[in-house]
């Protein structure tokens, strides 16, 4: 009986995108992550545009955007608060003002900003206040960070256009972008590198598959094979 309770407890811990869940496996992954990150210089050389979103655990959001045709790279990080150089542990307290966010590098000749906003709304429940199941707290809130007036207009118009599709008010915050802090290296490409991790199996992959089933025409060509 005691062993069963212990195993169940570990399973529950592994089902949350939180510091406690991360600590279970971080020692096994530190050496492999840094080699997987595309340098910002290379991305900038391609003259890509950037966009910023937050909609729950960044492991999930990063994987979703990286499956979209025209998206070259996605970086997990933190944005929306005032705390400089925040850490994952600090973010987890919900007191920094930041949300887990992603920095999306995309080719505007292939995918436009409006489509990225559509991906945002189509891949999570924007009516959930301060959270995205099974993660709750201000660090998991739904946010669009706009870089200019055109992005602000697109984000607000899209939000208004879909409002009637939901029974509850849309909780997404649309705010001006200020600063993006890149998350620790072990968070980058987490879903791709750790497909057997508990949270990834139970939350991230199902969320990714729901999005892909809903928007097959937006996916990269290799995902159709």
Backbone as CSV, one residue per row, in Angstrom:
resi,resn,N_x,N_y,N_z,CA_x,CA_y,CA_z,C_x,C_y,C_z
1,UNK,0.839,-1.212,0.000,0.000,0.000,0.000,0.862,1.246,0.000
2,UNK,1.902,1.246,0.874,2.798,2.403,0.944,3.509,2.629,-0.366
3,UNK,3.973,1.547,-1.003,4.672,1.658,-2.280,3.754,2.219,-3.347
4,UNK,2.485,1.787,-3.337,1.519,2.274,-4.327,1.299,3.773,-4.177
5,UNK,1.162,4.232,-2.943,0.969,5.664,-2.698,2.172,6.454,-3.164
6,UNK,3.378,5.949,-2.913,4.603,6.646,-3.312,4.692,6.780,-4.823
7,UNK,4.381,5.689,-5.544,4.435,5.720,-7.000,3.414,6.700,-7.555
8,UNK,2.217,6.705,-6.949,1.184,7.643,-7.398,1.630,9.077,-7.184
9,UNK,2.257,9.356,-6.053,2.736,10.704,-5.740,3.760,11.167,-6.762
10,UNK,4.719,10.293,-7.107,5.733,10.641,-8.105,5.087,10.900,-9.452
11,UNK,4.072,10.095,-9.795,3.385,10.298,-11.060,2.698,11.634,-11.133
12,UNK,2.102,12.065,-10.011,1.441,13.365,-9.978,2.450,14.489,-10.116
13,UNK,3.596,14.357,-9.445,4.621,15.394,-9.551,5.092,15.539,-10.981
14,UNK,5.212,14.429,-11.674,5.714,14.458,-13.044,4.681,14.967,-14.022
15,UNK,3.451,15.231,-13.560,2.401,15.690,-14.465,2.233,17.201,-14.438
16,UNK,3.152,17.905,-13.773,3.070,19.356,-13.719,4.324,19.988,-14.300
17,UNK,4.125,21.092,-15.045,5.252,21.861,-15.567,5.686,22.804,-14.455
18,UNK,6.494,22.298,-13.532,6.865,23.066,-12.354,8.287,22.752,-11.950
19,UNK,8.911,23.588,-11.103,10.261,23.292,-10.642,10.387,21.914,-10.016
20,UNK,9.396,21.486,-9.237,9.489,20.180,-8.596,9.527,19.059,-9.625
21,UNK,8.719,19.204,-10.680,8.728,18.177,-11.711,10.062,18.156,-12.428
22,UNK,10.596,19.336,-12.693,11.866,19.437,-13.415,13.016,18.829,-12.644
23,UNK,13.011,18.956,-11.331,14.128,18.480,-10.521,14.276,16.970,-10.582
24,UNK,13.251,16.247,-10.971,13.313,14.806,-11.028,14.326,14.337,-12.073
25,UNK,14.492,15.126,-13.147,15.283,14.633,-14.259,16.359,15.588,-14.755
26,UNK,16.499,16.757,-14.162,17.402,17.755,-14.702,18.850,17.282,-14.749
27,UNK,19.269,16.456,-13.802,20.663,16.018,-13.779,21.009,15.153,-14.985
28,UNK,20.003,14.587,-15.640,20.252,13.706,-16.775,20.304,14.433,-18.105
29,UNK,19.955,15.740,-18.123,19.778,16.384,-19.413,20.673,17.580,-19.665
30,UNK,21.382,18.064,-18.649,22.117,19.321,-18.787,23.135,19.292,-19.919
31,UNK,23.798,18.152,-20.138,24.869,18.084,-21.123,24.372,18.082,-22.560
32,UNK,23.106,17.709,-22.779,22.623,17.569,-24.144,21.904,18.789,-24.681
33,UNK,21.445,19.680,-23.792,20.584,20.769,-24.235,21.318,21.828,-25.025
34,UNK,22.461,22.271,-24.529,23.130,23.411,-25.145,23.459,23.162,-26.607
35,UNK,23.727,21.930,-26.971,24.072,21.614,-28.361,22.877,21.731,-29.287
36,UNK,21.665,21.751,-28.733,20.461,21.766,-29.562,19.961,23.166,-29.875
37,UNK,20.537,24.190,-29.284,20.022,25.546,-29.439,20.624,26.236,-30.657
38,UNK,19.765,26.730,-31.528,20.226,27.508,-32.671,20.647,28.879,-32.182
39,UNK,21.822,29.339,-32.587,22.321,30.622,-32.101,21.464,31.763,-32.608
40,UNK,21.327,32.807,-31.765,20.542,33.960,-32.179,21.164,34.673,-33.367
41,UNK,22.491,34.650,-33.464,23.147,35.291,-34.593,22.711,34.658,-35.904
42,UNK,22.635,33.325,-35.928,22.207,32.616,-37.129,20.772,32.982,-37.480
43,UNK,19.906,33.058,-36.480,18.519,33.403,-36.715,18.384,34.823,-37.250
44,UNK,19.161,35.734,-36.689,19.110,37.119,-37.137,19.649,37.267,-38.552
45,UNK,20.631,36.453,-38.904,21.181,36.496,-40.255,20.128,36.159,-41.298
46,UNK,19.139,35.371,-40.921,18.076,34.983,-41.844,17.013,36.069,-41.988
47,UNK,17.153,37.153,-41.240,16.217,38.277,-41.293,14.791,37.838,-40.974
48,UNK,14.677,37.032,-39.952,13.367,36.573,-39.511,12.728,37.596,-38.593
49,UNK,11.419,37.541,-38.490,10.698,38.369,-37.543,10.503,37.593,-36.245
50,UNK,10.194,38.317,-35.167,9.957,37.694,-33.876,8.557,38.033,-33.368
51,UNK,7.991,37.104,-32.631,6.689,37.317,-31.998,6.725,36.657,-30.629
52,UNK,5.889,37.153,-29.715,5.947,36.689,-28.327,4.557,36.320,-27.808
53,UNK,4.482,35.121,-27.202,3.212,34.617,-26.695,3.429,33.856,-25.386
54,UNK,2.358,33.748,-24.596,2.367,32.927,-23.387,1.005,32.261,-23.267
55,UNK,1.004,30.941,-23.081,-0.281,30.235,-22.950,-0.105,28.934,-22.167
56,UNK,0.451,29.065,-20.976,0.686,27.891,-20.151,2.134,27.463,-20.190
57,UNK,2.382,26.199,-19.894,3.742,25.671,-19.840,4.480,25.898,-21.152
58,UNK,5.661,26.519,-21.077,6.375,26.826,-22.319,6.906,25.595,-23.033
59,UNK,7.018,24.471,-22.349,7.392,23.236,-23.055,6.353,22.925,-24.135
60,UNK,5.080,23.096,-23.779,3.987,22.823,-24.711,3.953,23.843,-25.849
61,UNK,4.023,25.115,-25.482,3.859,26.194,-26.455,5.003,26.179,-27.472
62,UNK,6.214,25.919,-26.990,7.365,25.852,-27.890,7.166,24.773,-28.941
63,UNK,6.734,23.595,-28.524,6.542,22.481,-29.452,5.455,22.773,-30.478
64,UNK,4.391,23.417,-30.040,3.297,23.751,-30.954,3.774,24.694,-32.049
65,UNK,4.420,25.783,-31.675,4.865,26.734,-32.693,5.955,26.150,-33.590
66,UNK,6.787,25.282,-33.063,7.834,24.694,-33.891,7.279,23.715,-34.922
67,UNK,6.023,23.327,-34.782,5.405,22.448,-35.781,4.768,23.230,-36.933
68,UNK,4.760,24.561,-36.836,4.087,25.408,-37.827,5.032,25.758,-38.978
69,UNK,4.548,25.599,-40.192,5.325,25.949,-41.380,5.671,27.435,-41.356
70,UNK,6.935,27.744,-41.597,7.393,29.123,-41.598,8.031,29.554,-40.301
71,UNK,7.863,28.763,-39.248,8.519,29.050,-37.962,9.881,28.368,-37.960
72,UNK,10.933,29.134,-37.781,12.297,28.621,-37.844,12.811,28.133,-36.490
73,UNK,12.434,28.818,-35.429,12.914,28.450,-34.096,12.010,29.080,-33.051
74,UNK,11.933,28.426,-31.904,11.160,28.953,-30.775,12.009,28.808,-29.525
75,UNK,12.101,29.879,-28.765,12.892,29.905,-27.535,11.951,30.021,-26.343
76,UNK,12.153,29.198,-25.337,11.358,29.287,-24.113,11.979,30.311,-23.166
77,UNK,11.130,31.079,-22.496,11.646,32.083,-21.573,10.557,32.685,-20.718
78,UNK,10.821,33.909,-20.273,9.930,34.579,-19.337,9.707,36.029,-19.781
79,UNK,8.477,36.512,-19.600,8.187,37.893,-19.988,6.920,38.369,-19.282
80,UNK,6.765,39.686,-19.230,5.549,40.264,-18.675,5.683,40.847,-17.296
81,UNK,6.830,40.606,-16.642,7.031,41.126,-15.292,8.150,42.148,-15.252
82,UNK,8.594,42.478,-14.063,9.647,43.481,-13.892,10.927,42.915,-13.282
83,UNK,10.881,41.694,-12.801,12.048,41.077,-12.171,13.130,40.802,-13.208
84,UNK,14.343,41.362,-13.042,15.411,41.109,-14.011,16.022,39.724,-13.826
85,UNK,16.436,39.113,-14.936,17.103,37.811,-14.906,16.387,36.784,-14.026
86,UNK,15.104,36.572,-14.242,14.378,35.628,-13.383,14.826,34.189,-13.630
87,UNK,14.751,33.375,-12.598,15.059,31.958,-12.716,13.757,31.157,-12.732
88,UNK,13.858,29.907,-13.126,12.692,29.033,-13.153,12.080,28.891,-11.763
89,UNK,12.938,28.779,-10.765,12.451,28.644,-9.398,11.702,29.902,-8.951
90,UNK,12.219,31.083,-9.333,11.549,32.338,-8.978,10.215,32.465,-9.706
91,UNK,10.192,32.094,-10.969,8.955,32.140,-11.742,7.893,31.255,-11.095
92,UNK,8.337,30.107,-10.593,7.411,29.152,-10.002,6.679,29.657,-8.778
93,UNK,7.191,30.702,-8.144,6.520,31.255,-6.970,5.314,32.111,-7.351
94,UNK,5.259,32.526,-8.614,4.154,33.370,-9.070,4.233,34.807,-8.589
95,UNK,5.407,35.219,-8.106,5.544,36.566,-7.538,6.379,37.512,-8.400
96,UNK,6.908,37.068,-9.516,7.788,37.908,-10.337,7.033,38.777,-11.331
97,UNK,5.778,38.447,-11.580,5.004,39.159,-12.596,5.190,38.577,-13.982
98,UNK,6.205,37.742,-14.159,6.460,37.136,-15.462,5.546,35.939,-15.708
99,UNK,5.368,35.636,-16.984,4.710,34.399,-17.386,5.712,33.566,-18.177
100,UNK,5.530,32.265,-18.173,6.316,31.415,-19.061,5.902,31.781,-20.480
101,UNK,6.862,32.189,-21.295,6.560,32.715,-22.616,7.474,32.091,-23.660
102,UNK,7.173,32.359,-24.932,8.031,31.896,-26.015,8.356,33.044,-26.962
103,UNK,9.551,32.968,-27.511,10.012,33.900,-28.537,10.006,33.133,-29.854
104,UNK,9.150,33.533,-30.778,8.959,32.811,-32.034,9.691,33.529,-33.162
105,UNK,10.624,32.828,-33.800,11.317,33.352,-34.978,10.618,32.784,-36.211
106,UNK,10.073,33.666,-37.051,9.306,33.179,-38.193,9.642,33.941,-39.477
107,UNK,9.401,33.266,-40.591,9.629,33.844,-41.919,8.318,34.459,-42.393
108,UNK,8.223,35.789,-42.458,6.961,36.435,-42.826,6.538,36.165,-44.272
109,UNK,7.463,35.642,-45.090,7.114,35.288,-46.459,6.355,33.960,-46.512
110,UNK,6.405,33.223,-45.404,5.764,31.912,-45.351,4.547,31.908,-44.424
111,UNK,4.681,32.550,-43.279,3.581,32.610,-42.318,3.482,34.022,-41.767
112,UNK,2.274,34.557,-41.687,2.122,35.935,-41.214,1.756,35.972,-39.730
113,UNK,1.790,37.163,-39.176,1.537,37.323,-37.744,0.118,36.914,-37.369
114,UNK,-0.838,37.211,-38.222,-2.226,36.843,-37.916,-2.357,35.338,-37.752
115,UNK,-1.648,34.582,-38.567,-1.695,33.128,-38.455,-1.094,32.669,-37.137
116,UNK,-0.024,33.317,-36.699,0.577,32.980,-35.403,-0.403,33.261,-34.262
117,UNK,-1.186,34.309,-34.397,-2.213,34.616,-33.394,-3.297,33.539,-33.425
118,UNK,-3.644,33.085,-34.617,-4.627,32.007,-34.740,-4.116,30.729,-34.073
119,UNK,-2.835,30.439,-34.252,-2.212,29.291,-33.603,-2.305,29.443,-32.087
120,UNK,-2.047,30.637,-31.621,-2.105,30.932,-30.187,-3.471,30.586,-29.610
121,UNK,-4.521,31.132,-30.201,-5.858,30.899,-29.671,-6.329,29.469,-29.905
122,UNK,-5.879,28.869,-30.997,-6.331,27.528,-31.337,-5.640,26.411,-30.586
123,UNK,-4.641,26.749,-29.779,-3.865,25.708,-29.104,-3.980,25.738,-27.582
124,UNK,-4.896,26.554,-27.050,-5.133,26.555,-25.608,-6.512,27.136,-25.322
125,UNK,-6.916,27.075,-24.061,-8.194,27.651,-23.655,-7.943,29.071,-23.155
126,UNK,-8.258,30.087,-23.961,-7.962,31.471,-23.575,-8.914,32.039,-22.532
127,UNK,-9.908,31.253,-22.125,-10.836,31.750,-21.106,-10.381,31.401,-19.688
128,UNK,-9.349,30.581,-19.573,-8.846,30.210,-18.244,-8.038,31.361,-17.660
129,UNK,-8.406,31.805,-16.480,-7.702,32.900,-15.809,-6.532,32.336,-15.013
130,UNK,-5.354,32.894,-15.266,-4.148,32.493,-14.520,-3.919,30.987,-14.524
131,UNK,-3.860,30.422,-15.707,-3.541,29.010,-15.768,-3.911,28.366,-17.077
132,UNK,-3.440,27.150,-17.237,-3.774,26.287,-18.351,-3.605,24.871,-17.823
133,UNK,-4.695,24.144,-17.747,-4.694,22.831,-17.113,-3.512,21.969,-17.592
134,UNK,-2.799,21.361,-16.655,-3.019,21.265,-15.216,-2.192,22.265,-14.407
135,UNK,-1.741,23.349,-15.044,-0.860,24.324,-14.393,-1.625,25.612,-14.083
136,UNK,-1.548,26.050,-12.839,-2.273,27.251,-12.450,-1.383,28.200,-11.661
137,UNK,-1.612,29.484,-11.857,-0.799,30.529,-11.276,-0.568,31.596,-12.330
138,UNK,-0.253,32.809,-11.909,-0.081,33.913,-12.861,1.032,33.643,-13.863
139,UNK,1.979,32.780,-13.516,3.075,32.471,-14.435,2.615,31.643,-15.632
140,UNK,1.366,31.157,-15.585,0.825,30.368,-16.693,-0.315,31.081,-17.403
141,UNK,-0.444,32.384,-17.200,-1.572,33.106,-17.782,-1.413,33.270,-19.301
142,UNK,-2.516,33.582,-19.943,-2.584,33.728,-21.397,-2.246,35.164,-21.787
143,UNK,-1.196,35.328,-22.634,-0.751,36.674,-22.986,-0.248,36.754,-24.429
144,UNK,-0.532,37.876,-25.062,0.078,38.237,-26.345,0.846,39.526,-26.117
145,UNK,2.117,39.504,-26.468,2.970,40.687,-26.301,3.200,41.292,-27.696
146,UNK,2.630,42.448,-27.965,2.774,43.031,-29.299,3.992,43.949,-29.383
147,UNK,4.601,43.961,-30.567,5.814,44.747,-30.807,5.524,46.095,-31.448
148,UNK,4.359,46.247,-32.055,4.026,47.496,-32.747,2.505,47.632,-32.841
149,UNK,2.068,48.737,-33.378,0.628,49.013,-33.457,-0.098,48.028,-34.365
150,UNK,0.576,47.583,-35.420,-0.055,46.641,-36.330,-0.329,45.310,-35.627
151,UNK,0.645,44.819,-34.869,0.433,43.581,-34.113,-0.655,43.765,-33.063
152,UNK,-0.683,44.916,-32.435,-1.720,45.203,-31.442,-3.102,45.139,-32.083
153,UNK,-3.234,45.754,-33.238,-4.523,45.762,-33.945,-4.944,44.336,-34.316
154,UNK,-4.013,43.574,-34.889,-4.326,42.203,-35.302,-4.753,41.354,-34.108
155,UNK,-4.004,41.470,-33.012,-4.311,40.674,-31.819,-5.677,41.023,-31.242
156,UNK,-5.979,42.311,-31.166,-7.252,42.738,-30.589,-8.432,42.387,-31.505
157,UNK,-8.255,42.558,-32.821,-9.327,42.231,-33.755,-9.625,40.739,-33.756
158,UNK,-8.563,39.931,-33.673,-8.767,38.485,-33.658,-9.489,38.067,-32.377
159,UNK,-9.088,38.642,-31.273,-9.735,38.341,-29.991,-11.219,38.673,-30.051
160,UNK,-11.552,39.823,-30.607,-12.951,40.238,-30.721,-13.737,39.320,-31.658
161,UNK,-13.080,38.871,-32.726,-13.766,38.065,-33.737,-14.145,36.672,-33.232
162,UNK,-13.423,36.160,-32.230,-13.706,34.808,-31.747,-14.410,34.800,-30.389
163,UNK,-14.653,35.955,-29.832,-15.218,36.042,-28.482,-16.543,35.283,-28.357
164,UNK,-17.368,35.305,-29.400,-18.678,34.658,-29.336,-18.578,33.136,-29.379
165,UNK,-17.409,32.616,-29.690,-17.231,31.164,-29.754,-17.107,30.539,-28.365
166,UNK,-16.931,31.382,-27.358,-16.707,30.887,-25.996,-17.847,31.301,-25.075
167,UNK,-18.153,30.416,-24.125,-19.206,30.720,-23.161,-18.723,31.703,-22.099
168,UNK,-17.427,31.700,-21.837,-16.847,32.598,-20.831,-16.016,33.671,-21.518
169,UNK,-15.754,34.779,-20.851,-14.932,35.852,-21.433,-13.505,35.365,-21.691
170,UNK,-12.901,35.861,-22.735,-11.510,35.544,-23.031,-10.617,36.293,-22.050
171,UNK,-9.729,35.562,-21.389,-8.881,36.147,-20.345,-7.525,36.610,-20.869
172,UNK,-7.257,36.397,-22.139,-5.956,36.745,-22.715,-5.628,38.223,-22.525
173,UNK,-4.437,38.496,-22.023,-3.951,39.866,-21.897,-3.169,40.225,-23.158
174,UNK,-3.464,41.361,-23.733,-2.736,41.856,-24.899,-1.970,43.087,-24.451
175,UNK,-0.656,42.959,-24.353,0.162,43.996,-23.729,1.386,44.317,-24.596
176,UNK,1.930,45.512,-24.451,3.154,45.841,-25.204,4.339,45.012,-24.718
177,UNK,5.143,44.576,-25.660,6.336,43.808,-25.309,7.365,44.734,-24.653
178,UNK,7.997,44.236,-23.596,9.044,45.011,-22.931,10.384,44.280,-22.962
179,UNK,10.405,43.065,-22.412,11.671,42.342,-22.314,11.395,40.844,-22.266
180,UNK,12.242,40.084,-22.956,12.147,38.626,-22.920,13.428,38.076,-22.319
181,UNK,13.266,37.240,-21.304,14.409,36.614,-20.659,14.440,35.143,-21.047
182,UNK,15.498,34.713,-21.710,15.612,33.318,-22.126,15.689,32.406,-20.910
183,UNK,14.938,31.311,-20.947,14.955,30.348,-19.851,16.250,29.547,-19.856
184,UNK,16.489,28.846,-18.777,17.670,28.012,-18.641,17.764,27.016,-19.809
185,UNK,18.992,26.639,-20.142,19.228,25.813,-21.323,18.443,24.501,-21.297
186,UNK,18.266,23.913,-20.110,17.621,22.603,-20.075,16.150,22.648,-20.448
187,UNK,15.560,23.852,-20.527,14.168,23.955,-20.944,14.007,23.985,-22.460
188,UNK,15.056,24.323,-23.190,14.936,24.497,-24.634,14.734,23.141,-25.326
189,UNK,13.750,23.116,-26.234,13.413,21.880,-26.977,13.103,20.726,-26.034
190,UNK,12.526,21.037,-24.896,12.325,20.022,-23.867,11.430,18.876,-24.337
191,UNK,10.353,19.210,-25.005,9.429,18.158,-25.437,10.090,17.225,-26.444
192,UNK,10.819,17.793,-27.400,11.473,16.965,-28.412,12.548,16.074,-27.815
193,UNK,13.293,16.589,-26.841,14.413,15.847,-26.268,14.002,14.846,-25.196
194,UNK,12.803,15.036,-24.621,12.377,14.179,-23.519,10.954,13.665,-23.719
195,UNK,10.730,12.916,-24.794,9.367,12.465,-25.109,8.781,11.497,-24.095
196,UNK,9.624,10.907,-23.235,9.131,9.936,-22.263,8.922,10.521,-20.868
197,UNK,9.240,11.803,-20.685,9.053,12.441,-19.379,7.549,12.508,-19.068
198,UNK,7.197,12.347,-17.791,5.797,12.216,-17.407,4.884,13.328,-17.885
199,UNK,5.288,14.576,-17.671,4.450,15.706,-18.080,4.314,15.751,-19.603
200,UNK,5.395,15.476,-20.299,5.374,15.501,-21.758,4.392,14.455,-22.288
201,UNK,4.436,13.255,-21.735,3.553,12.177,-22.181,2.094,12.490,-21.893
202,UNK,1.824,13.011,-20.702,0.443,13.185,-20.249,-0.197,14.514,-20.632
203,UNK,0.616,15.537,-20.877,0.065,16.868,-21.134,0.545,17.444,-22.469
204,UNK,1.846,17.552,-22.649,2.386,18.255,-23.813,2.054,17.582,-25.134
205,UNK,2.327,16.291,-25.232,2.083,15.594,-26.498,0.592,15.565,-26.847
206,UNK,-0.295,15.263,-25.907,-1.727,15.344,-26.244,-2.152,16.739,-26.690
207,UNK,-1.625,17.770,-26.051,-1.967,19.141,-26.456,-1.452,19.434,-27.857
208,UNK,-0.241,19.005,-28.154,0.335,19.195,-29.483,-0.487,18.461,-30.532
209,UNK,-0.874,17.240,-30.251,-1.641,16.446,-31.229,-3.024,17.034,-31.469
210,UNK,-3.638,17.581,-30.429,-4.940,18.228,-30.616,-4.814,19.409,-31.559
211,UNK,-3.747,20.199,-31.367,-3.526,21.341,-32.251,-3.288,20.875,-33.682
212,UNK,-2.438,19.882,-33.863,-2.090,19.412,-35.202,-3.298,18.822,-35.926
213,UNK,-4.165,18.152,-35.194,-5.373,17.600,-35.800,-6.338,18.700,-36.224
214,UNK,-6.316,19.796,-35.494,-7.226,20.915,-35.767,-6.739,21.790,-36.912
215,UNK,-5.410,21.890,-37.077,-4.847,22.789,-38.087,-3.821,22.070,-38.970
216,UNK,-4.209,21.019,-39.670,-3.241,20.270,-40.485,-2.591,21.098,-41.595
217,UNK,-3.299,22.079,-42.120,-2.765,22.876,-43.224,-1.665,23.834,-42.778
218,UNK,-1.540,24.047,-41.476,-0.519,24.974,-40.973,0.797,24.256,-40.635
219,UNK,0.809,22.951,-40.706,1.950,22.182,-40.242,3.083,22.112,-41.275
220,UNK,4.284,21.920,-40.777,5.436,21.741,-41.651,5.254,20.487,-42.498
221,UNK,5.802,20.525,-43.697,5.571,19.451,-44.656,5.980,18.089,-44.140
222,UNK,7.094,18.032,-43.385,7.557,16.734,-42.914,6.588,16.079,-41.931
223,UNK,5.696,16.868,-41.339,4.723,16.316,-40.407,3.548,15.669,-41.116
224,UNK,3.488,15.841,-42.440,2.429,15.218,-43.222,2.853,13.857,-43.739
225,UNK,4.148,13.555,-43.604,4.664,12.267,-44.144,4.223,11.087,-43.289
